[in-house]
């Protein structure tokens, strides 16, 4: 998994990561309400399996926004 943090001005942020799909990769974006990157990364790693499962299901069903799988906190 490749992760890129992005902090929004409203105090929340997004974490962008690549999901491996066989030989290909899919960009996924997780919106968070955490104030720090450390908190957001901790959340992502703690819930990684479930978030990847949801991302794979959304990708398979074609639920993409501008070619990106968009996720929210569980």
Secondary structure as UniProt FT lines:
FT   STRAND          2..7
FT   TURN            9..10
FT   STRAND          13..21
FT   TURN            22..23
FT   STRAND          24..32
FT   HELIX           37..46
FT   HELIX           48..61
FT   TURN            66..67
FT   STRAND          68..72
//
